């Protein structure tokens, strides 16, 4: 519901509100024509975004041509599901603005999607916007991603420390 629509029992989309679309409009206006990569979570989000942004001729990330056109600056708004924008996809030369219209619970998908622009070869500071509906599940998802990131970083540090102990020949229990 936070994104503005839900599926009913028959799988039909039920419109609830347009608040996130209004927030997206503000971000687009503030970007002054700069390219934006917009991540969505649900099919109904994608459909609503395509319709709402039709004057900007948004593109869906679906093919090598979409990637090439984005990287050549021919696409102002590129829509992508985070699961379709994972490992190895190079989008860093096409823009530096990411907008999360709908979040994912998966830290891996979240980080990998952001890494499409925030990677080697990027010449500008990457700006990541999150459109979060106040007092909704959005806030819980954002907090969960932050908590998972902290836990993952702590685990990585613990493994590094253990590996260093092993390399130095120290007993593993120390």
Secondary structure, DSSP 8 states (H G I E B T S, - for coil): -TTSEEE-TTS-EEE---HHHHHHHHHHHHHTT--EEEEE-SHHHHHHHHHHTGGG--EES-SHHHHHHHHTT--SEEEEEGGGS-TT---TTT-SEEEESS--S-HHHHHHHHTTTSSTT--S--EEEE---TTSHHHHHHHHHHHHHHHHHHHHHHHHHHHHHHHHT--TT-
